[in-house]
Each structure stands twice: as C-alpha cells, then as structure tokens.
Amino acid sequence: KGEAVTLNCSAKGGEGSYTYTVSYKKKTSEKWTAKQYFTENDTVTIKPAAAVDYEVCVKAKDSAGTIVKKYFTVTVK
C-alpha cells in the first residue's frame, strides 16, 4: 500500500506504431481514473492508496485507429 506499481504496456499485430490508454479503479468503485490517454508512453506508474483489489484497463491503438483493450486485477496489500 502506498508504493508505486509499474505497468508495462505492449501490443502485437495491427498496423504501425501503438499508443496506450491506462485507467484504473478500486474493484468496488464505478469511477475510473485515467492515468494517461493514448500516448506513446508504454510504461506507466500508479500509486494505489488503499489495500484493496484494483481493476486496470489498458487500451492499445494502432496507427490505423484500431483499438483493443485488456482488463486485469492488481491486489494491493
């Protein structure tokens, strides 16, 4: 709790280069916090404030505008 968590984004397929959006929320919440919005930065650091499960959503967009997303859970103790 209170320590930085580094997320490394990557994608395969599609066309050209990729940009990434990273959002997260407490699993029990409805409100997402956007850490970055479609930038070329593929390493993102978040600092969870509570010892709970967080849902993370990473969206990757290729140069043709195709977007794919992946959800995963980060457990903070």
CNS distance restraints for C-alpha pairs under 8 A (distance, minus, plus):
assign (resid   1 and name CA) (resid  48 and name CA) 6.32 0.50 0.50
assign (resid   1 and name CA) (resid  49 and name CA) 5.96 0.50 0.50
assign (resid   1 and name CA) (resid  50 and name CA) 5.86 0.50 0.50
assign (resid   1 and name CA) (resid  51 and name CA) 5.50 0.50 0.50
assign (resid   1 and name CA) (resid  76 and name CA) 5.89 0.50 0.50
assign (resid   1 and name CA) (resid  77 and name CA) 5.66 0.50 0.50
assign (resid   2 and name CA) (resid  47 and name CA) 5.89 0.50 0.50
assign (resid   2 and name CA) (resid  48 and name CA) 5.68 0.50 0.50
assign (resid   2 and name CA) (resid  49 and name CA) 5.06 0.50 0.50
assign (resid   2 and name CA) (resid  50 and name CA) 7.21 0.50 0.50
assign (resid   3 and name CA) (resid  47 and name CA) 5.68 0.50 0.50
assign (resid   3 and name CA) (resid  48 and name CA) 6.98 0.50 0.50
assign (resid   4 and name CA) (resid  45 and name CA) 6.26 0.50 0.50
assign (resid   4 and name CA) (resid  46 and name CA) 5.67 0.50 0.50
assign (resid   4 and name CA) (resid  47 and name CA) 4.47 0.50 0.50
assign (resid   4 and name CA) (resid  48 and name CA) 7.22 0.50 0.50
assign (resid   5 and name CA) (resid  45 and name CA) 5.51 0.50 0.50
assign (resid   5 and name CA) (resid  46 and name CA) 5.35 0.50 0.50
assign (resid   5 and name CA) (resid  47 and name CA) 6.05 0.50 0.50
assign (resid   5 and name CA) (resid  48 and name CA) 7.74 0.50 0.50
assign (resid   6 and name CA) (resid  43 and name CA) 6.82 0.50 0.50
assign (resid   6 and name CA) (resid  44 and name CA) 5.70 0.50 0.50
assign (resid   6 and name CA) (resid  45 and name CA) 4.35 0.50 0.50
assign (resid   6 and name CA) (resid  46 and name CA) 6.53 0.50 0.50
assign (resid   7 and name CA) (resid  43 and name CA) 5.67 0.50 0.50
assign (resid   7 and name CA) (resid  44 and name CA) 5.14 0.50 0.50
assign (resid   7 and name CA) (resid  45 and name CA) 6.10 0.50 0.50
assign (resid   7 and name CA) (resid  46 and name CA) 7.94 0.50 0.50
assign (resid   8 and name CA) (resid  42 and name CA) 5.82 0.50 0.50
assign (resid   8 and name CA) (resid  43 and name CA) 4.62 0.50 0.50
assign (resid   8 and name CA) (resid  44 and name CA) 6.56 0.50 0.50
assign (resid   9 and name CA) (resid  20 and name CA) 7.35 0.50 0.50
assign (resid   9 and name CA) (resid  42 and name CA) 4.86 0.50 0.50
assign (resid   9 and name CA) (resid  43 and name CA) 6.17 0.50 0.50
assign (resid   9 and name CA) (resid  44 and name CA) 7.97 0.50 0.50
assign (resid   9 and name CA) (resid  58 and name CA) 7.46 0.50 0.50
assign (resid  10 and name CA) (resid  42 and name CA) 6.80 0.50 0.50
assign (resid  10 and name CA) (resid  60 and name CA) 7.88 0.50 0.50
assign (resid  11 and name CA) (resid  18 and name CA) 7.34 0.50 0.50
assign (resid  11 and name CA) (resid  60 and name CA) 6.75 0.50 0.50
assign (resid  14 and name CA) (resid  62 and name CA) 5.94 0.50 0.50
assign (resid  14 and name CA) (resid  64 and name CA) 7.76 0.50 0.50
assign (resid  14 and name CA) (resid  66 and name CA) 7.42 0.50 0.50
assign (resid  15 and name CA) (resid  62 and name CA) 5.64 0.50 0.50
assign (resid  15 and name CA) (resid  63 and name CA) 5.76 0.50 0.50
assign (resid  15 and name CA) (resid  64 and name CA) 6.11 0.50 0.50
assign (resid  16 and name CA) (resid  62 and name CA) 6.18 0.50 0.50
assign (resid  16 and name CA) (resid  63 and name CA) 5.25 0.50 0.50
assign (resid  16 and name CA) (resid  64 and name CA) 7.61 0.50 0.50
assign (resid  17 and name CA) (resid  62 and name CA) 5.70 0.50 0.50
assign (resid  17 and name CA) (resid  63 and name CA) 5.68 0.50 0.50
assign (resid  18 and name CA) (resid  40 and name CA) 6.51 0.50 0.50
assign (resid  18 and name CA) (resid  60 and name CA) 6.28 0.50 0.50
assign (resid  18 and name CA) (resid  61 and name CA) 5.38 0.50 0.50
assign (resid  18 and name CA) (resid  62 and name CA) 4.51 0.50 0.50
assign (resid  18 and name CA) (resid  63 and name CA) 6.37 0.50 0.50
assign (resid  19 and name CA) (resid  38 and name CA) 4.88 0.50 0.50
assign (resid  19 and name CA) (resid  39 and name CA) 4.83 0.50 0.50
assign (resid  19 and name CA) (resid  40 and name CA) 4.51 0.50 0.50
assign (resid  19 and name CA) (resid  41 and name CA) 7.20 0.50 0.50
assign (resid  19 and name CA) (resid  42 and name CA) 7.74 0.50 0.50
assign (resid  19 and name CA) (resid  60 and name CA) 5.73 0.50 0.50
assign (resid  19 and name CA) (resid  61 and name CA) 5.30 0.50 0.50
assign (resid  19 and name CA) (resid  62 and name CA) 6.64 0.50 0.50
assign (resid  20 and name CA) (resid  36 and name CA) 7.55 0.50 0.50
assign (resid  20 and name CA) (resid  37 and name CA) 6.61 0.50 0.50
assign (resid  20 and name CA) (resid  38 and name CA) 4.42 0.50 0.50
assign (resid  20 and name CA) (resid  39 and name CA) 5.41 0.50 0.50
assign (resid  20 and name CA) (resid  40 and name CA) 6.30 0.50 0.50
assign (resid  20 and name CA) (resid  41 and name CA) 7.01 0.50 0.50
assign (resid  20 and name CA) (resid  42 and name CA) 6.73 0.50 0.50
assign (resid  20 and name CA) (resid  58 and name CA) 6.80 0.50 0.50
assign (resid  20 and name CA) (resid  59 and name CA) 5.53 0.50 0.50
assign (resid  20 and name CA) (resid  60 and name CA) 4.67 0.50 0.50
assign (resid  20 and name CA) (resid  61 and name CA) 6.41 0.50 0.50
assign (resid  21 and name CA) (resid  34 and name CA) 7.50 0.50 0.50
assign (resid  21 and name CA) (resid  35 and name CA) 7.50 0.50 0.50
assign (resid  21 and name CA) (resid  36 and name CA) 5.35 0.50 0.50
assign (resid  21 and name CA) (resid  37 and name CA) 4.40 0.50 0.50
assign (resid  21 and name CA) (resid  38 and name CA) 4.64 0.50 0.50
assign (resid  21 and name CA) (resid  39 and name CA) 6.88 0.50 0.50
assign (resid  21 and name CA) (resid  57 and name CA) 7.95 0.50 0.50
assign (resid  21 and name CA) (resid  58 and name CA) 5.69 0.50 0.50
assign (resid  21 and name CA) (resid  59 and name CA) 5.03 0.50 0.50
assign (resid  21 and name CA) (resid  60 and name CA) 6.65 0.50 0.50
assign (resid  22 and name CA) (resid  34 and name CA) 6.02 0.50 0.50
assign (resid  22 and name CA) (resid  35 and name CA) 5.50 0.50 0.50
assign (resid  22 and name CA) (resid  36 and name CA) 5.51 0.50 0.50
assign (resid  22 and name CA) (resid  37 and name CA) 6.78 0.50 0.50
assign (resid  22 and name CA) (resid  44 and name CA) 7.66 0.50 0.50
assign (resid  22 and name CA) (resid  56 and name CA) 7.21 0.50 0.50
assign (resid  22 and name CA) (resid  57 and name CA) 5.83 0.50 0.50
assign (resid  22 and name CA) (resid  58 and name CA) 4.70 0.50 0.50
assign (resid  22 and name CA) (resid  59 and name CA) 6.57 0.50 0.50
assign (resid  23 and name CA) (resid  32 and name CA) 6.13 0.50 0.50
assign (resid  23 and name CA) (resid  33 and name CA) 5.32 0.50 0.50
assign (resid  23 and name CA) (resid  34 and name CA) 4.18 0.50 0.50
assign (resid  23 and name CA) (resid  35 and name CA) 5.52 0.50 0.50
assign (resid  23 and name CA) (resid  36 and name CA) 7.25 0.50 0.50
assign (resid  23 and name CA) (resid  56 and name CA) 5.81 0.50 0.50
assign (resid  23 and name CA) (resid  57 and name CA) 5.26 0.50 0.50
assign (resid  23 and name CA) (resid  58 and name CA) 6.65 0.50 0.50
assign (resid  24 and name CA) (resid  32 and name CA) 5.47 0.50 0.50
assign (resid  24 and name CA) (resid  33 and name CA) 5.35 0.50 0.50
assign (resid  24 and name CA) (resid  34 and name CA) 6.64 0.50 0.50
assign (resid  24 and name CA) (resid  35 and name CA) 7.60 0.50 0.50
assign (resid  24 and name CA) (resid  54 and name CA) 6.64 0.50 0.50
assign (resid  24 and name CA) (resid  55 and name CA) 5.54 0.50 0.50
assign (resid  24 and name CA) (resid  56 and name CA) 4.33 0.50 0.50
assign (resid  24 and name CA) (resid  57 and name CA) 6.16 0.50 0.50
assign (resid  25 and name CA) (resid  29 and name CA) 6.36 0.50 0.50
assign (resid  25 and name CA) (resid  30 and name CA) 7.48 0.50 0.50
assign (resid  25 and name CA) (resid  31 and name CA) 6.35 0.50 0.50
assign (resid  25 and name CA) (resid  32 and name CA) 4.89 0.50 0.50
assign (resid  25 and name CA) (resid  33 and name CA) 6.12 0.50 0.50
assign (resid  25 and name CA) (resid  54 and name CA) 5.49 0.50 0.50
assign (resid  25 and name CA) (resid  55 and name CA) 5.48 0.50 0.50
assign (resid  25 and name CA) (resid  56 and name CA) 6.76 0.50 0.50
assign (resid  26 and name CA) (resid  52 and name CA) 6.98 0.50 0.50
assign (resid  26 and name CA) (resid  53 and name CA) 6.13 0.50 0.50
assign (resid  26 and name CA) (resid  54 and name CA) 4.39 0.50 0.50
assign (resid  26 and name CA) (resid  55 and name CA) 6.21 0.50 0.50
assign (resid  27 and name CA) (resid  52 and name CA) 7.74 0.50 0.50
assign (resid  27 and name CA) (resid  53 and name CA) 5.61 0.50 0.50
assign (resid  27 and name CA) (resid  54 and name CA) 4.96 0.50 0.50
assign (resid  27 and name CA) (resid  55 and name CA) 5.45 0.50 0.50
assign (resid  35 and name CA) (resid  44 and name CA) 7.67 0.50 0.50
assign (resid  35 and name CA) (resid  46 and name CA) 7.59 0.50 0.50
assign (resid  38 and name CA) (resid  59 and name CA) 7.97 0.50 0.50
assign (resid  38 and name CA) (resid  60 and name CA) 7.63 0.50 0.50
assign (resid  38 and name CA) (resid  61 and name CA) 7.34 0.50 0.50
assign (resid  48 and name CA) (resid  76 and name CA) 7.34 0.50 0.50
assign (resid  50 and name CA) (resid  76 and name CA) 7.13 0.50 0.50
assign (resid  51 and name CA) (resid  75 and name CA) 7.56 0.50 0.50
assign (resid  51 and name CA) (resid  76 and name CA) 4.76 0.50 0.50
assign (resid  51 and name CA) (resid  77 and name CA) 4.68 0.50 0.50
assign (resid  52 and name CA) (resid  75 and name CA) 6.10 0.50 0.50
assign (resid  52 and name CA) (resid  76 and name CA) 5.36 0.50 0.50
assign (resid  52 and name CA) (resid  77 and name CA) 6.82 0.50 0.50
assign (resid  53 and name CA) (resid  73 and name CA) 6.55 0.50 0.50
assign (resid  53 and name CA) (resid  74 and name CA) 5.72 0.50 0.50
assign (resid  53 and name CA) (resid  75 and name CA) 4.41 0.50 0.50
assign (resid  53 and name CA) (resid  76 and name CA) 6.04 0.50 0.50
assign (resid  54 and name CA) (resid  73 and name CA) 5.58 0.50 0.50
assign (resid  54 and name CA) (resid  74 and name CA) 5.13 0.50 0.50
assign (resid  54 and name CA) (resid  75 and name CA) 6.29 0.50 0.50
assign (resid  54 and name CA) (resid  76 and name CA) 7.58 0.50 0.50
assign (resid  55 and name CA) (resid  71 and name CA) 6.85 0.50 0.50
assign (resid  55 and name CA) (resid  72 and name CA) 5.82 0.50 0.50
assign (resid  55 and name CA) (resid  73 and name CA) 4.62 0.50 0.50
assign (resid  55 and name CA) (resid  74 and name CA) 6.39 0.50 0.50
assign (resid  56 and name CA) (resid  71 and name CA) 5.59 0.50 0.50
assign (resid  56 and name CA) (resid  72 and name CA) 5.40 0.50 0.50
assign (resid  56 and name CA) (resid  73 and name CA) 6.07 0.50 0.50
assign (resid  56 and name CA) (resid  74 and name CA) 7.25 0.50 0.50
assign (resid  57 and name CA) (resid  69 and name CA) 6.78 0.50 0.50
assign (resid  57 and name CA) (resid  70 and name CA) 5.74 0.50 0.50
assign (resid  57 and name CA) (resid  71 and name CA) 4.54 0.50 0.50
assign (resid  57 and name CA) (resid  72 and name CA) 6.71 0.50 0.50
assign (resid  58 and name CA) (resid  69 and name CA) 5.54 0.50 0.50
assign (resid  58 and name CA) (resid  70 and name CA) 5.44 0.50 0.50
assign (resid  58 and name CA) (resid  71 and name CA) 6.55 0.50 0.50
assign (resid  59 and name CA) (resid  67 and name CA) 6.54 0.50 0.50
assign (resid  59 and name CA) (resid  68 and name CA) 5.62 0.50 0.50
assign (resid  59 and name CA) (resid  69 and name CA) 4.19 0.50 0.50
assign (resid  59 and name CA) (resid  70 and name CA) 6.56 0.50 0.50
assign (resid  60 and name CA) (resid  67 and name CA) 5.55 0.50 0.50
assign (resid  60 and name CA) (resid  68 and name CA) 5.47 0.50 0.50
assign (resid  60 and name CA) (resid  69 and name CA) 6.29 0.50 0.50
assign (resid  61 and name CA) (resid  65 and name CA) 5.75 0.50 0.50
assign (resid  61 and name CA) (resid  66 and name CA) 5.40 0.50 0.50
assign (resid  61 and name CA) (resid  67 and name CA) 4.37 0.50 0.50
assign (resid  61 and name CA) (resid  68 and name CA) 6.65 0.50 0.50
assign (resid  62 and name CA) (resid  66 and name CA) 5.56 0.50 0.50
assign (resid  62 and name CA) (resid  67 and name CA) 6.80 0.50 0.50
